[in-house]
Amino acid sequence: RRPCLRACRRGRSRRTAGGPPFVLRVTRRRVGGLLLLLAALYFAGEAWALAGWQGRPYDLSVDAISALGVPFEMPDGAVSTRHAAMNVTFIGSGLRALLAGWALAPFVPRWRWLVLPLVAVYALGLVLVGLSPAGETVHGAGALLAIGGGFVLLAALTGALWGHRALAVWTVVCTVVCGLGWVLALTNAVGFGTAERTAVYAVVVWQVGAGLALLFARGRD
């Protein structure tokens, strides 16, 4: 009986020692996945703000997204009556992305030193865009940090997630689409609204896809 008891105690101690980290990892993965999935709310916020646009028709292919957050009447007479909703969407998206990065950082330990600062840059850009109306210097800096930071973040995540083949491929696709948005904007090949949305939406859609993958993932990781 003594050898049996010793074996049982060793097994119990191993399960106890390995239990909390496993539970913590699963919890962080699910919380992080949910936070990424909630990126879909960005589209709801933009759609709600767009529904409050008054004056000339809003052109998705030409007008900037941030025009929906301008809190005053624009020179052409257009007014975004739901500008607060758009700005709250920007700020909320930034804070949510920051929390998701914190929750999921342990899953990319070798890349954490790069991924976390890039998440912070992306989040800061969104918050600055939401806090400053279009046309201000701070707003321009925020847009550059959010869109440019989002592209660089996706590129870094491609390397960080290379061991997870399906998720890495998804990241590569979204990175390419985001980069395409930059090319379209720099070459004026299409309207600014189209180019901007191509780059911005690629990062948002990546978060939704990655969130779903994490929530439905199985296994110890």
N, CA, C and O of each residue as an XYZ file, in Angstrom:
884
protein
N       0.829     -1.214      0.000
C       0.000      0.000      0.000
C       0.859      1.257      0.000
O       0.485      2.267     -0.596
N       2.033      1.197      0.680
C       2.861      2.389      0.743
C       3.356      2.837     -0.633
O       3.263      4.019     -0.964
N       3.889      1.889     -1.454
C       4.275      2.327     -2.807
C       3.114      2.939     -3.568
O       3.287      3.910     -4.304
N       1.918      2.363     -3.386
C       0.740      2.902     -4.067
C       0.428      4.310     -3.599
O       0.111      5.191     -4.398
N       0.523      4.512     -2.271
C       0.244      5.841     -1.731
C       1.244      6.864     -2.228
O       0.889      7.993     -2.569
N       2.534      6.441     -2.265
C       3.560      7.363     -2.746
C       3.324      7.733     -4.211
O       3.481      8.886     -4.613
N       2.945      6.724     -4.994
C       2.676      6.981     -6.412
C       1.488      7.916     -6.590
O       1.508      8.818     -7.428
N       0.453      7.686     -5.786
C      -0.732      8.544     -5.863
C      -0.406      9.968     -5.482
O      -0.882     10.919     -6.103
N       0.431     10.107     -4.428
C       0.793     11.453     -3.994
C       1.618     12.174     -5.055
O       1.438     13.365     -5.308
N       2.555     11.396     -5.687
C       3.345     12.013     -6.753
C       2.460     12.452     -7.910
O       2.646     13.534     -8.467
N       1.486     11.599     -8.272
C       0.574     11.951     -9.356
C      -0.257     13.163     -9.021
O      -0.480     14.038     -9.858
N      -0.731     13.204     -7.735
C      -1.542     14.345     -7.314
C      -0.719     15.630     -7.327
O      -1.206     16.680     -7.745
N       0.520     15.545     -6.871
C       1.357     16.739     -6.827
C       1.663     17.245     -8.226
O       1.709     18.452     -8.465
N       1.879     16.286     -9.177
C       2.136     16.704    -10.544
C       0.927     17.381    -11.156
O       1.055     18.392    -11.847
N      -0.257     16.818    -10.900
C      -1.472     17.428    -11.438
C      -1.703     18.800    -10.830
O      -2.148     19.728    -11.505
N      -1.395     18.915     -9.545
C      -1.581     20.199     -8.870
C      -0.605     21.232     -9.400
O      -0.943     22.399     -9.599
N       0.665     20.749     -9.632
C       1.668     21.694    -10.107
C       1.374     22.128    -11.537
O       1.596     23.281    -11.905
N       0.867     21.184    -12.347
C       0.604     21.526    -13.744
C      -0.767     22.116    -13.961
O      -1.028     22.700    -15.012
N      -1.661     21.974    -12.977
C      -3.037     22.418    -13.146
C      -3.206     23.913    -13.318
O      -3.779     24.351    -14.316
N      -2.719     24.723    -12.361
C      -2.946     26.163    -12.449
C      -2.424     26.794    -13.732
O      -3.144     27.578    -14.350
N      -1.170     26.479    -14.169
C      -0.717     27.080    -15.426
C      -1.608     26.703    -16.610
O      -1.879     27.532    -17.479
N      -2.059     25.450    -16.638
C      -2.920     25.000    -17.732
C      -4.241     25.761    -17.715
O      -4.704     26.254    -18.743
N      -4.840     25.846    -16.525
C      -6.110     26.567    -16.399
C      -5.931     28.034    -16.772
O      -6.775     28.631    -17.439
N      -4.808     28.600    -16.324
C      -4.555     30.005    -16.632
C      -4.384     30.222    -18.128
O      -4.884     31.200    -18.683
N      -3.674     29.304    -18.775
C      -3.469     29.433    -20.216
C      -4.786     29.320    -20.980
O      -5.041     30.083    -21.911
N      -5.613     28.367    -20.580
C      -6.905     28.202    -21.249
C      -7.768     29.441    -21.032
O      -8.421     29.919    -21.960
N      -7.768     29.958    -19.807
C      -8.560     31.142    -19.496
C      -8.093     32.345    -20.303
O      -8.903     33.072    -20.878
N      -6.774     32.550    -20.341
C      -6.234     33.683    -21.090
C      -6.519     33.535    -22.580
O      -6.806     34.517    -23.265
N      -6.437     32.305    -23.076
C      -6.712     32.076    -24.491
C      -8.155     32.412    -24.818
O      -8.436     33.038    -25.840
N      -9.065     32.001    -23.959
C     -10.477     32.266    -24.209
C     -10.801     33.747    -24.057
O     -11.536     34.315    -24.863
N     -10.251     34.361    -23.026
C     -10.488     35.798    -22.828
C      -9.896     36.590    -23.989
O     -10.533     37.495    -24.529
N      -8.661     36.234    -24.368
C      -8.032     36.912    -25.493
C      -8.797     36.700    -26.781
O      -8.967     37.631    -27.568
N      -9.264     35.467    -27.004
C     -10.044     35.183    -28.193
C     -11.332     35.973    -28.229
O     -11.727     36.476    -29.281
N     -11.989     36.087    -27.089
C     -13.229     36.865    -27.028
C     -12.971     38.337    -27.301
O     -13.738     38.989    -28.009
N     -11.886     38.859    -26.736
C     -11.552     40.266    -26.957
C     -11.257     40.530    -28.434
O     -11.636     41.573    -28.967
N     -10.586     39.594    -29.087
C     -10.333     39.751    -30.516
C     -11.635     39.671    -31.312
O     -11.852     40.441    -32.247
N     -12.480     38.746    -30.934
C     -13.753     38.578    -31.642
C     -14.614     39.829    -31.539
O     -15.347     40.166    -32.469
N     -14.522     40.508    -30.412
C     -15.313     41.727    -30.208
C     -14.897     42.860    -31.143
O     -15.544     43.907    -31.179
N     -13.822     42.655    -31.896
C     -13.423     43.653    -32.895
C     -14.541     43.866    -33.913
O     -14.607     44.914    -34.555
N     -15.414     42.878    -34.058
C     -16.536     42.998    -34.990
C     -17.440     44.179    -34.633
O     -18.144     44.706    -35.493
N     -17.418     44.591    -33.367
C     -18.232     45.727    -32.949
C     -17.807     47.016    -33.643
O     -18.575     47.974    -33.719
N     -16.568     47.029    -34.152
C     -16.108     48.214    -34.879
C     -17.025     48.490    -36.077
O     -17.397     49.634    -36.335
N     -17.375     47.443    -36.789
C     -18.239     47.612    -37.964
C     -19.615     48.122    -37.556
O     -20.219     48.933    -38.259
N     -20.108     47.642    -36.415
C     -21.408     48.110    -35.924
C     -21.339     49.593    -35.577
O     -22.260     50.355    -35.874
N     -20.229     49.995    -34.941
C     -20.076     51.404    -34.581
C     -19.992     52.304    -35.795
O     -20.591     53.379    -35.825
N     -19.251     51.866    -36.790
C     -19.139     52.679    -38.005
C     -20.473     52.759    -38.744
O     -20.853     53.820    -39.241
N     -21.177     51.635    -38.811
C     -22.476     51.627    -39.491
C     -23.465     52.537    -38.784
O     -24.240     53.237    -39.435
N     -23.447     52.533    -37.454
C     -24.351     53.387    -36.683
C     -24.037     54.861    -36.913
O     -24.945     55.676    -37.077
N     -22.749     55.202    -36.924
C     -22.361     56.590    -37.176
C     -22.718     57.009    -38.599
O     -23.156     58.137    -38.828
N     -22.532     56.108    -39.543
C     -22.845     56.408    -40.940
C     -24.334     56.693    -41.123
O     -24.717     57.523    -41.948
N     -25.167     56.003    -40.353
C     -26.616     56.211    -40.456
C     -27.023     57.598    -39.987
O     -28.114     58.066    -40.311
N     -26.158     58.257    -39.229
C     -26.468     59.598    -38.738
C     -25.869     60.705    -39.592
O     -25.927     61.876    -39.218
N     -25.299     60.347    -40.729
C     -24.686     61.351    -41.616
C     -25.767     62.201    -42.282
O     -26.766     61.672    -42.768
N     -25.566     63.503    -42.303
C     -26.530     64.411    -42.915
C     -25.819     65.373    -43.858
O     -24.625     65.636    -43.715
N     -26.570     65.890    -44.820
C     -25.999     66.798    -45.813
C     -25.739     66.042    -47.100
O     -26.558     65.228    -47.526
N     -24.613     66.309    -47.712
C     -24.281     65.588    -48.951
C     -24.133     64.098    -48.659
O     -23.837     63.719    -47.525
N     -24.333     63.254    -49.659
C     -24.184     61.810    -49.451
C     -22.756     61.445    -49.039
O     -21.789     62.000    -49.561
N     -22.643     60.537    -48.128
C     -21.330     60.037    -47.699
C     -20.862     59.003    -48.715
O     -21.577     58.044    -49.007
N     -19.670     59.198    -49.248
C     -19.124     58.309    -50.273
C     -18.086     57.384    -49.637
O     -17.003     57.831    -49.257
N     -18.411     56.106    -49.522
C     -17.502     55.144    -48.901
C     -16.184     55.023    -49.653
O     -15.160     54.687    -49.057
N     -16.198     55.291    -50.947
C     -14.991     55.139    -51.741
C     -14.081     56.366    -51.673
O     -12.913     56.295    -52.056
N     -14.602     57.466    -51.194
C     -13.836     58.710    -51.176
C     -13.622     59.242    -49.754
O     -12.504     59.609    -49.391
N     -14.673     59.285    -48.963
C     -14.586     59.903    -47.636
C     -13.817     59.036    -46.641
O     -13.918     57.809    -46.647
N     -13.052     59.706    -45.792
C     -12.291     59.012    -44.752
C     -13.237     58.494    -43.675
O     -14.308     59.054    -43.440
N     -12.822     57.429    -43.037
C     -13.631     56.878    -41.948
C     -13.775     57.898    -40.834
O     -14.854     58.056    -40.262
N     -12.686     58.592    -40.528
C     -12.689     59.533    -39.414
C     -13.604     60.721    -39.644
O     -13.905     61.455    -38.703
N     -14.060     60.930    -40.892
C     -15.010     62.012    -41.140
C     -16.292     61.779    -40.352
O     -17.002     62.724    -40.010
N     -16.581     60.515    -40.068
C     -17.780     60.188    -39.294
C     -17.646     60.619    -37.835
O     -18.633     60.661    -37.100
N     -16.414     60.941    -37.420
C     -16.209     61.356    -36.032
C     -16.021     62.844    -35.850
O     -15.778     63.306    -34.735
N     -16.129     63.604    -36.932
C     -15.954     65.060    -36.835
C     -17.136     65.667    -36.076
O     -18.283     65.477    -36.480
N     -16.879     66.387    -34.993
C     -17.971     66.888    -34.144
C     -18.540     68.232    -34.561
O     -19.292     68.836    -33.796
N     -18.210     68.717    -35.741
C     -18.732     70.012    -36.189
C     -19.101     69.920    -37.663
O     -18.742     68.967    -38.354
N     -19.817     70.921    -38.121
C     -20.215     70.933    -39.528
C     -18.997     71.145    -40.403
O     -18.182     72.029    -40.138
N     -18.869     70.339    -41.443
C     -17.723     70.421    -42.332
C     -17.931     71.510    -43.372
O     -19.062     71.942    -43.597
N     -16.848     71.961    -44.013
C     -16.959     73.068    -44.988
C     -17.989     72.840    -46.079
O     -18.573     73.801    -46.581
N     -18.227     71.585    -46.460
C     -19.195     71.308    -47.522
C     -20.613     71.148    -46.988
O     -21.524     70.778    -47.730
N     -20.797     71.428    -45.699
C     -22.122     71.381    -45.103
C     -22.516     70.032    -44.521
O     -23.588     69.906    -43.929
N     -21.671     69.029    -44.679
C     -21.976     67.698    -44.137
C     -21.831     67.700    -42.616
O     -20.977     68.383    -42.050
N     -22.691     66.917    -41.980
C     -22.667     66.826    -40.507
C     -22.804     65.363    -40.095
O     -23.667     64.637    -40.589
N     -21.938     64.954    -39.184
C     -22.041     63.609    -38.626
C     -22.703     63.730    -37.261
O     -22.044     64.025    -36.264
N     -24.014     63.499    -37.226
C     -24.756     63.694    -35.987
C     -24.411     62.648    -34.924
O     -24.690     62.847    -33.741
N     -23.814     61.554    -35.338
C     -23.446     60.492    -34.388
C     -21.927     60.377    -34.280
O     -21.374     59.283    -34.174
N     -21.279     61.520    -34.308
C     -19.815     61.541    -34.233
C     -19.307     60.920    -32.932
O     -18.250     60.290    -32.910
N     -20.066     61.101    -31.851
C     -19.632     60.543    -30.571
C     -19.544     59.016    -30.641
O     -18.634     58.416    -30.069
N     -20.482     58.400    -31.338
C     -20.476     56.943    -31.464
C     -19.243     56.463    -32.209
O     -18.648     55.448    -31.847
N     -18.853     57.199    -33.263
C     -17.670     56.806    -34.032
C     -16.409     56.957    -33.209
O     -15.522     56.105    -33.257
N     -16.326     58.043    -32.451
C     -15.131     58.273    -31.642
C     -15.025     57.281    -30.484
O     -13.934     56.830    -30.136
N     -16.161     56.954    -29.901
C     -16.152     55.937    -28.850
C     -15.735     54.591    -29.424
O     -15.053     53.811    -28.760
N     -16.144     54.322    -30.659
C     -15.755     53.082    -31.329
C     -14.246     53.026    -31.522
O     -13.627     51.988    -31.290
N     -13.650     54.145    -31.948
C     -12.196     54.195    -32.111
C     -11.496     53.920    -30.775
O     -10.609     53.072    -30.685
N     -11.912     54.651    -29.749
C     -11.258     54.529    -28.445
C     -11.457     53.132    -27.866
O     -10.515     52.515    -27.368
N     -12.687     52.643    -27.935
C     -12.971     51.317    -27.404
C     -12.194     50.232    -28.132
O     -11.730     49.275    -27.513
N     -12.050     50.381    -29.457
C     -11.296     49.395    -30.231
C      -9.836     49.377    -29.820
O      -9.218     48.314    -29.751
N      -9.284     50.549    -29.547
C      -7.889     50.620    -29.112
C      -7.672     49.969    -27.758
O      -6.737     49.189    -27.583
N      -8.528     50.285    -26.806
C      -8.397     49.712    -25.467
C      -8.625     48.202    -25.492
O      -7.936     47.450    -24.802
N      -9.591     47.769    -26.287
C      -9.862     46.334    -26.393
C      -8.674     45.590    -26.986
O      -8.314     44.513    -26.513
N      -8.061     46.166    -28.028
C      -6.897     45.537    -28.653
C      -5.742     45.444    -27.665
O      -5.014     44.452    -27.645
N      -5.577     46.472    -26.852
C      -4.508     46.465    -25.852
C      -4.719     45.350    -24.831
O      -3.772     44.656    -24.462
N      -5.945     45.182    -24.378
C      -6.257     44.113    -23.423
C      -6.056     42.740    -24.059
O      -5.563     41.816    -23.412
N      -6.440     42.612    -25.327
C      -6.259     41.332    -26.021
C      -4.776     41.002    -26.137
O      -4.376     39.853    -25.947
N      -3.967     41.998    -26.446
C      -2.533     41.778    -26.542
C      -1.937     41.333    -25.223
O      -1.087     40.443    -25.185
N      -2.381     41.951    -24.144
C      -1.884     41.572    -22.813
C      -2.287     40.144    -22.473
O      -1.488     39.385    -21.924
N      -3.514     39.777    -22.795
C      -3.999     38.438    -22.465
C      -3.284     37.355    -23.263
O      -3.052     36.259    -22.752
N      -2.935     37.650    -24.504
C      -2.392     36.628    -25.395
C      -0.876     36.660    -25.528
O      -0.299     35.794    -26.186
N      -0.227     37.632    -24.922
C       1.232     37.743    -25.029
C       1.978     36.473    -24.605
O       2.970     36.126    -25.247
N       1.544     35.761    -23.550
C       2.268     34.550    -23.146
C       2.302     33.458    -24.210
O       3.125     32.547    -24.128
N       1.429     33.533    -25.197
C       1.390     32.497    -26.228
C       2.431     32.728    -27.328
O       2.643     31.861    -28.176
N       3.072     33.885    -27.314
C       4.151     34.161    -28.268
C       5.361     34.686    -27.480
O       5.791     35.818    -27.700
N       5.911     33.878    -26.568
C       6.964     34.343    -25.670
C       8.198     34.896    -26.371
O       8.786     35.874    -25.908
N       8.597     34.281    -27.479
C       9.797     34.739    -28.168
C       9.580     36.032    -28.935
O      10.538     36.741    -29.245
N       8.338     36.341    -29.241
C       8.007     37.539    -30.023
C       7.326     38.606    -29.177
O       6.971     39.672    -29.681
N       7.143     38.316    -27.886
C       6.405     39.244    -27.036
C       7.048     40.619    -26.990
O       6.350     41.632    -26.951
N       8.357     40.661    -26.993
C       9.086     41.935    -26.923
C       8.781     42.841    -28.109
O       8.902     44.062    -28.011
N       8.382     42.238    -29.235
C       8.046     43.017    -30.428
C       6.543     43.215    -30.574
O       6.081     44.305    -30.909
N       5.788     42.155    -30.321
C       4.345     42.207    -30.537
C       3.666     43.179    -29.575
O       2.836     43.985    -29.997
N       4.005     43.115    -28.301
C       3.339     43.984    -27.323
C       3.537     45.476    -27.617
O       2.559     46.223    -27.579
N       4.762     45.944    -27.909
C       4.911     47.358    -28.261
C       4.121     47.746    -29.506
O       3.585     48.852    -29.581
N       4.045     46.840    -30.486
C       3.282     47.141    -31.695
C       1.788     47.207    -31.415
O       1.077     48.030    -31.991
N       1.316     46.340    -30.532
C      -0.085     46.406    -30.116
C      -0.349     47.747    -29.437
O      -1.383     48.375    -29.666
N       0.598     48.181    -28.598
C       0.446     49.459    -27.895
C       0.413     50.624    -28.882
O      -0.365     51.563    -28.713
N       1.252     50.563    -29.903
C       1.267     51.625    -30.928
C      -0.067     51.658    -31.674
O      -0.652     52.723    -31.873
N      -0.530     50.496    -32.075
C      -1.819     50.388    -32.787
C      -2.956     50.926    -31.915
O      -3.801     51.690    -32.382
N      -2.965     50.519    -30.652
C      -4.022     50.948    -29.732
C      -3.957     52.454    -29.480
O      -4.985     53.131    -29.460
N      -2.757     52.964    -29.291
C      -2.588     54.400    -29.061
C      -3.095     55.196    -30.256
O      -3.739     56.232    -30.093
N      -2.802     54.710    -31.453
C      -3.269     55.403    -32.647
C      -4.779     55.501    -32.695
O      -5.327     56.560    -33.000
N      -5.457     54.399    -32.395
C      -6.923     54.413    -32.404
C      -7.480     55.366    -31.353
O      -8.442     56.091    -31.607
N      -6.873     55.359    -30.178
C      -7.346     56.241    -29.108
C      -7.155     57.706    -29.500
O      -8.039     58.529    -29.262
N      -6.018     58.036    -30.094
C      -5.769     59.417    -30.511
C      -6.749     59.852    -31.597
O      -7.215     60.992    -31.599
N      -7.056     58.945    -32.514
C      -8.040     59.265    -33.564
C      -9.394     59.574    -32.944
O     -10.083     60.499    -33.372
N      -9.772     58.797    -31.936
C     -11.060     59.009    -31.291
C     -11.114     60.258    -30.436
O     -12.173     60.866    -30.282
N      -9.983     60.641    -29.881
C      -9.951     61.817    -29.008
C      -9.826     63.125    -29.774
O     -10.164     64.189    -29.255
N      -9.337     63.046    -31.016
C      -9.123     64.265    -31.799
C      -9.958     64.252    -33.072
O      -9.932     63.258    -33.798
N     -10.687     65.303    -33.365
C     -11.483     65.357    -34.597
C     -10.587     65.419    -35.822
O      -9.425     65.817    -35.731
N     -11.123     65.029    -36.956
C     -10.362     65.026    -38.210
C      -9.838     66.423    -38.507
O     -10.504     67.423    -38.241
N      -8.644     66.473    -39.059
C      -8.071     67.755    -39.447
C      -7.007     68.250    -38.497
O      -6.213     69.115    -38.865
N      -6.968     67.725    -37.280
C      -5.980     68.165    -36.311
C      -4.702     67.347    -36.455
O      -4.720     66.219    -36.947
N      -3.589     67.940    -36.014
C      -2.292     67.272    -36.116
C      -2.276     65.974    -35.330
O      -1.750     64.966    -35.801
N      -2.846     65.993    -34.141
C      -2.875     64.792    -33.308
C      -3.661     63.689    -33.998
O      -3.297     62.515    -33.936
N      -4.730     64.078    -34.648
C      -5.542     63.082    -35.350
C      -4.738     62.414    -36.468
O      -4.788     61.195    -36.636
N      -4.004     63.218    -37.222
C      -3.188     62.669    -38.300
C      -2.137     61.706    -37.775
O      -1.899     60.653    -38.366
N      -1.507     62.069    -36.659
C      -0.505     61.184    -36.063
C      -1.150     59.890    -35.586
O      -0.582     58.807    -35.733
N      -2.343     60.017    -35.014
C      -3.046     58.829    -34.540
C      -3.411     57.897    -35.679
O      -3.272     56.680    -35.560
N      -3.880     58.467    -36.788
C      -4.246     57.649    -37.947
C      -3.030     56.912    -38.494
O      -3.124     55.746    -38.877
N      -1.890     57.592    -38.529
C      -0.666     56.961    -39.018
C      -0.240     55.815    -38.100
O       0.168     54.753    -38.570
N      -0.337     56.040    -36.789
C       0.033     54.993    -35.841
C      -0.915     53.799    -35.932
O      -0.483     52.649    -35.857
N      -2.201     54.077    -36.091
C      -3.189     53.000    -36.129
C      -3.081     52.177    -37.410
O      -3.028     50.949    -37.362
N      -3.049     52.858    -38.552
C      -3.031     52.135    -39.827
C      -1.650     51.551    -40.112
O      -1.520     50.386    -40.489
N      -0.616     52.383    -39.927
C       0.736     51.880    -40.143
C       1.125     50.847    -39.099
O       1.727     49.821    -39.416
N       0.771     51.134    -37.842
C       1.075     50.185    -36.776
C       0.338     48.875    -36.952
O       0.864     47.812    -36.621
N      -0.889     48.944    -37.474
C      -1.649     47.722    -37.719
C      -0.988     46.846    -38.758
O      -0.958     45.623    -38.622
N      -0.453     47.471    -39.805
C       0.230     46.705    -40.855
C       1.493     46.033    -40.315
O       1.721     44.847    -40.549
N       2.305     46.794    -39.598
C       3.543     46.231    -39.046
C       3.224     45.150    -38.016
O       3.935     44.150    -37.919
N       2.159     45.352    -37.252
C       1.749     44.352    -36.264
C       1.385     43.038    -36.936
O       1.805     41.974    -36.483
N       0.615     43.101    -38.003
C       0.248     41.885    -38.726
C       1.485     41.190    -39.285
O       1.581     39.963    -39.254
N       2.428     41.974    -39.794
C       3.655     41.389    -40.333
C       4.429     40.665    -39.231
O       4.953     39.574    -39.452
N       4.498     41.272    -38.048
C       5.202     40.638    -36.928
C       4.468     39.381    -36.462
O       5.100     38.382    -36.117
N       3.160     39.431    -36.453
C       2.373     38.273    -36.020
C       2.522     37.099    -36.989
O       2.364     35.942    -36.599
N       2.825     37.400    -38.247
C       3.058     36.324    -39.199
C       4.219     35.451    -38.738
O       4.151     34.224    -38.797
N       5.283     36.101    -38.279
C       6.415     35.344    -37.755
C       6.112     34.693    -36.421
O       6.506     33.552    -36.177
N       5.415     35.411    -35.558
C       5.110     34.885    -34.229
C       4.213     33.655    -34.283
O       4.311     32.773    -33.430
N       3.347     33.595    -35.275
C       2.370     32.507    -35.369
C       2.748     31.460    -36.406
O       1.921     30.630    -36.783
N       3.989     31.496    -36.865
C       4.384     30.600    -37.946
C       4.231     29.129    -37.577
O       4.017     28.292    -38.453
N       4.338     28.807    -36.296
C       4.177     27.425    -35.872
C       2.748     26.934    -35.938
O       2.498     25.729    -35.929
N       1.803     27.869    -36.006
C       0.377     27.520    -36.120
C      -0.027     27.799    -37.565
O      -0.481     28.895    -37.891
N       0.142     26.799    -38.422
C       0.106     26.997    -39.862
C      -1.156     27.700    -40.362
O      -1.062     28.672    -41.111
N      -2.327     27.226    -39.960
C      -3.566     27.819    -40.463
C      -3.683     29.287    -40.058
O      -4.042     30.135    -40.875
N      -3.377     29.583    -38.791
C      -3.469     30.958    -38.305
C      -2.407     31.831    -38.966
O      -2.641     33.013    -39.219
N      -1.247     31.253    -39.244
C      -0.182     32.009    -39.905
C      -0.591     32.372    -41.331
O      -0.350     33.491    -41.785
N      -1.206     31.429    -42.029
C      -1.665     31.702    -43.398
C      -2.722     32.798    -43.393
O      -2.704     33.696    -44.236
N      -3.643     32.718    -42.436
C      -4.678     33.750    -42.299
C      -4.037     35.106    -42.056
O      -4.487     36.116    -42.597
N      -2.991     35.130    -41.246
C      -2.297     36.383    -40.944
C      -1.590     36.924    -42.176
O      -1.604     38.131    -42.417
N      -0.974     36.048    -42.955
C      -0.306     36.473    -44.184
C      -1.306     37.111    -45.146
O      -1.027     38.156    -45.735
N      -2.463     36.486    -45.303
C      -3.487     37.009    -46.206
C      -3.917     38.410    -45.773
O      -4.004     39.320    -46.598
N      -4.182     38.578    -44.495
C      -4.624     39.884    -43.988
C      -3.513     40.925    -44.084
O      -3.782     42.102    -44.326
N      -2.264     40.495    -43.894
C      -1.135     41.415    -44.026
C      -1.024     41.922    -45.455
O      -0.811     43.112    -45.688
N      -1.169     41.015    -46.403
C      -1.095     41.392    -47.822
C      -2.221     42.361    -48.176
O      -1.994     43.344    -48.882
N      -3.415     42.095    -47.698
C      -4.553     42.978    -47.983
C      -4.324     44.353    -47.367
O      -4.603     45.377    -47.991
N      -3.816     44.366    -46.142
C      -3.529     45.641    -45.479
C      -2.459     46.413    -46.246
O      -2.583     47.622    -46.443
N      -1.411     45.715    -46.677
C      -0.373     46.366    -47.469
C      -0.908     46.888    -48.790
O      -0.482     47.938    -49.270
N      -1.841     46.150    -49.376
C      -2.472     46.596    -50.621
C      -3.189     47.919    -50.412
O      -3.163     48.792    -51.280
N      -3.827     48.064    -49.262
C      -4.494     49.318    -48.951
C      -3.519     50.488    -48.942
O      -3.831     51.572    -49.437
N      -2.332     50.260    -48.372
C      -1.301     51.299    -48.376
C      -0.864     51.639    -49.796
O      -0.723     52.812    -50.139
N      -0.652     50.624    -50.615
C      -0.227     50.853    -51.999
C      -1.287     51.647    -52.764
O      -0.967     52.571    -53.512
N      -2.539     51.276    -52.565
C      -3.630     51.980    -53.249
C      -3.696     53.441    -52.815
O      -3.974     54.325    -53.625
N      -3.438     53.687    -51.530
C      -3.483     55.064    -51.019
C      -2.319     55.885    -51.558
O      -2.498     57.043    -51.938
N      -1.129     55.296    -51.593
C       0.061     56.031    -52.021
C       0.063     56.298    -53.526
O       0.626     57.290    -53.989
N      -0.565     55.410    -54.277
C      -0.585     55.577    -55.739
C      -1.844     56.270    -56.247
O      -1.966     56.544    -57.440
N      -2.785     56.553    -55.338
C      -4.058     57.174    -55.728
C      -4.779     56.365    -56.797
O      -5.473     56.918    -57.649
N      -4.606     55.056    -56.741
C      -5.236     54.183    -57.736
C      -6.746     54.125    -57.566
O      -7.482     53.900    -58.527
N      -7.199     54.331    -56.342
C      -8.627     54.345    -56.034
C      -8.896     55.508    -55.091
O      -7.975     56.208    -54.671
N     -10.162     55.703    -54.766
C     -10.507     56.753    -53.825
C      -9.899     56.483    -52.456
O      -9.657     55.333    -52.092
N      -9.651     57.560    -51.694
C      -9.012     57.402    -50.394
C      -9.840     56.521    -49.467
O      -9.291     55.728    -48.701
N     -11.149     56.661    -49.537
C     -12.008     55.860    -48.664
C     -11.832     54.374    -48.889
O     -11.801     53.596    -47.936
N     -11.715     53.975    -50.150
C     -11.512     52.565    -50.480
C     -10.161     52.079    -49.986
O     -10.065     51.009    -49.385
N      -9.115     52.861    -50.237
C      -7.771     52.479    -49.819
C      -7.680     52.374    -48.304
O      -7.131     51.411    -47.769
N      -8.225     53.379    -47.617
C      -8.166     53.380    -46.158
C      -8.916     52.192    -45.573
O      -8.422     51.520    -44.668
N     -10.098     51.941    -46.089
C     -10.892     50.829    -45.569
C     -10.237     49.478    -45.852
O     -10.354     48.551    -45.051
N      -9.559     49.365    -46.972
C      -8.853     48.118    -47.270
C      -7.805     47.834    -46.197
O      -7.684     46.705    -45.722
N      -7.049     48.867    -45.818
C      -6.004     48.695    -44.812
C      -6.581     48.506    -43.411
O      -6.146     47.632    -42.662
N      -7.555     49.328    -43.073
C      -8.127     49.282    -41.722
C      -8.925     48.002    -41.502
O      -8.760     47.331    -40.483
N      -9.768     47.671    -42.434
C     -10.625     46.495    -42.273
C      -9.817     45.202    -42.217
O     -10.226     44.247    -41.557
N      -8.670     45.161    -42.906
C      -7.852     43.948    -42.895
C      -7.417     43.606    -41.471
O      -7.407     42.436    -41.089
N      -7.060     44.614    -40.694
C      -6.630     44.382    -39.311
C      -7.813     43.960    -38.447
O      -7.689     43.071    -37.605
N      -8.946     44.594    -38.658
C     -10.141     44.260    -37.877
C     -10.609     42.845    -38.193
O     -10.919     42.068    -37.290
N     -10.656     42.517    -39.483
C     -11.106     41.181    -39.889
C     -10.143     40.114    -39.388
O     -10.565     39.018    -39.020
N      -8.841     40.432    -39.371
C      -7.873     39.468    -38.828
C      -8.207     39.159    -37.376
O      -8.174     38.001    -36.961
N      -8.526     40.185    -36.609
C      -8.833     39.987    -35.194
C     -10.054     39.084    -35.015
O     -10.072     38.211    -34.148
N     -11.059     39.306    -35.838
C     -12.268     38.481    -35.742
C     -11.939     37.018    -36.059
O     -12.348     36.114    -35.331
N     -11.201     36.793    -37.144
C     -10.837     35.430    -37.515
C      -9.953     34.763    -36.473
O     -10.161     33.599    -36.130
N      -8.972     35.492    -35.972
C      -8.082     34.934    -34.951
C      -8.843     34.653    -33.661
O      -8.582     33.664    -32.977
N      -9.790     35.537    -33.337
C     -10.597     35.324    -32.138
C     -11.408     34.046    -32.225
O     -11.477     33.281    -31.264
N     -12.020     33.815    -33.374
C     -12.789     32.583    -33.572
C     -11.880     31.360    -33.472
O     -12.252     30.355    -32.866
N     -10.694     31.446    -34.065
C      -9.754     30.324    -34.019
C      -9.350     30.000    -32.592
O      -9.262     28.829    -32.223
N      -9.107     31.015    -31.792
C      -8.694     30.791    -30.403
C      -9.832     30.252    -29.555
O      -9.614     29.393    -28.700
N     -11.033     30.740    -29.779
C     -12.170     30.281    -28.985
C     -12.532     28.821    -29.265
O     -13.001     28.107    -28.380
N     -12.308     28.391    -30.499
C     -12.671     27.013    -30.854
C     -11.461     26.085    -30.897
O     -11.581     24.924    -31.290
N     -10.295     26.592    -30.494
C      -9.102     25.759    -30.498
C      -9.192     24.696    -29.404
O      -9.816     24.913    -28.364
N      -8.572     23.564    -29.647
C      -8.518     22.481    -28.676
C      -7.077     22.154    -28.362
O      -6.165     22.506    -29.111
N      -6.883     21.475    -27.245
C      -5.542     21.098    -26.861
C      -5.045     21.918    -25.699
O      -5.757     22.779    -25.183
N      -3.819     21.650    -25.284
C      -3.257     22.292    -24.113
C      -2.767     23.690    -24.389
O      -2.544     24.456    -23.452
N      -2.588     24.057    -25.682
C      -2.134     25.391    -26.002
C      -3.247     26.257    -26.547
O      -3.022     27.424    -26.868
